Amino acid sequence: MSLKVVDLVKSIVAGVVSEGDTVVDATVGNGNDTIFLARLVGEKGKVYGFDIQQKAINNTGELLKDLGLQNRVNLICDGHENMDKYITGDVKAVIFNLGYLPRGNRDITTLPNTTLTAVKKSLQLLQPGGITAIAAYRGHQSGKREEVLLGEYLSGLDASAFITVSVQAVNQGNNPPVLWAVQKKGGHAQLITTE
Ligand SMILES: C[S@@+](CC[C@H](N)C(=O)[O-])C[C@H]1O[C@@H](n2cnc3c(N)ncnc32)[C@H](O)[C@@H]1O
């Protein structure tokens, strides 16, 4: 097991997702999380993937085709803040891997207000027991503000409806990424309990 934030996100999500589930990759980028999710949900599952960069969508589409996973993935070139236009509900997991596209244009990043809107919408779409997992990085221009906004919102979530945890390395330099995982209460698959 790896304690890197991107890997922890995957471990947490793998703990709740079953074959046939519907899940969301809110930031497709180079497609690593989309491919991970497509394998997790299996042939009968569905992955919705969002990115504002057509290049990310196209490259990931090609990768999925090469791997024979394209039929279970719906790639959408639109902001994740519009996810509710495409998905109606009953989502088991949503992954946000924030920031800029690695090896891409570092000026195109996720932005605090649209990220917050998207995270709120993801929580509405989650089914009981479902999880939204977020990896946030302070290293880019709007990353600090994004982290503060998310931290304020997530720590204020209604404790009777959601459980939120955060994980951050404490010995890895000045700007370690932060992981948040939010689980909607009420399902059987409680990953984290308060008891
Ligand atoms: C850190 S990368 C994602 C990495 C990706 N999950 C992977 O596995 O390679 C962040 C991505 O978020 C995208 N992005 C920025 N703003 C967005 C928005 N409003 N909605 C969806 N994607 C957005 C960027 O274009 C970039 O590709």
The ligand as an SDF file (V2000), in Angstrom:
LIG
                    3D

 27 29  0  0  0  0  0  0  0  0999 V2000
   -4.3680   17.1000  -11.8630 C   0  0  0  0  0  0  0  0  0  0  0  0
   -5.1780   17.0010  -13.4170 S   0  0  0  0  0  0  0  0  0  0  0  0
   -6.0880   15.5090  -13.2790 C   0  0  0  0  0  0  0  0  0  0  0  0
   -5.2640   14.2610  -13.3040 C   0  0  0  0  0  0  0  0  0  0  0  0
   -6.0500   13.0420  -13.7230 C   0  0  0  0  0  0  0  0  0  0  0  0
   -7.0750   12.6520  -12.7830 N   0  0  0  0  0  0  0  0  0  0  0  0
   -5.1830   11.8540  -14.0730 C   0  0  0  0  0  0  0  0  0  0  0  0
   -5.4270   10.7550  -13.5820 O   0  0  0  0  0  0  0  0  0  0  0  0
   -4.2740   12.0430  -14.8670 O   0  0  0  0  0  0  0  0  0  0  0  0
   -6.4390   18.2330  -13.2760 C   0  0  0  0  0  0  0  0  0  0  0  0
   -7.3330   18.3360  -14.5010 C   0  0  0  0  0  0  0  0  0  0  0  0
   -8.4660   19.1250  -14.1330 O   0  0  0  0  0  0  0  0  0  0  0  0
   -8.9280   19.7500  -15.3090 C   0  0  0  0  0  0  0  0  0  0  0  0
   -9.8680   20.8170  -14.9740 N   0  0  0  0  0  0  0  0  0  0  0  0
   -9.6310   22.1060  -14.6590 C   0  0  0  0  0  0  0  0  0  0  0  0
  -10.7760   22.7560  -14.4050 N   0  0  0  0  0  0  0  0  0  0  0  0
  -11.7820   21.8480  -14.5630 C   0  0  0  0  0  0  0  0  0  0  0  0
  -13.2080   21.9070  -14.4670 C   0  0  0  0  0  0  0  0  0  0  0  0
  -13.8320   23.0270  -14.1040 N   0  0  0  0  0  0  0  0  0  0  0  0
  -13.8950   20.7800  -14.7130 N   0  0  0  0  0  0  0  0  0  0  0  0
  -13.2770   19.6150  -15.0680 C   0  0  0  0  0  0  0  0  0  0  0  0
  -11.9320   19.5180  -15.1960 N   0  0  0  0  0  0  0  0  0  0  0  0
  -11.1990   20.6100  -14.9430 C   0  0  0  0  0  0  0  0  0  0  0  0
   -7.6450   20.2100  -15.9760 C   0  0  0  0  0  0  0  0  0  0  0  0
   -7.8670   20.4640  -17.3390 O   0  0  0  0  0  0  0  0  0  0  0  0
   -6.7110   19.0210  -15.7060 C   0  0  0  0  0  0  0  0  0  0  0  0
   -6.6980   18.1470  -16.7980 O   0  0  0  0  0  0  0  0  0  0  0  0
  1  2  1  0
  2  3  1  0
  2 10  1  0
  3  4  1  0
  4  5  1  0
  5  6  1  0
  5  7  1  0
  7  8  2  0
  7  9  1  0
 10 11  1  0
 11 12  1  0
 11 26  1  0
 12 13  1  0
 13 14  1  0
 13 24  1  0
 14 15  1  0
 14 23  1  0
 15 16  2  0
 16 17  1  0
 17 18  1  0
 17 23  2  0
 18 19  1  0
 18 20  2  0
 20 21  1  0
 21 22  2  0
 22 23  1  0
 24 25  1  0
 24 26  1  0
 26 27  1  0
M  CHG  2   2   1   9  -1
M  END
$$$$
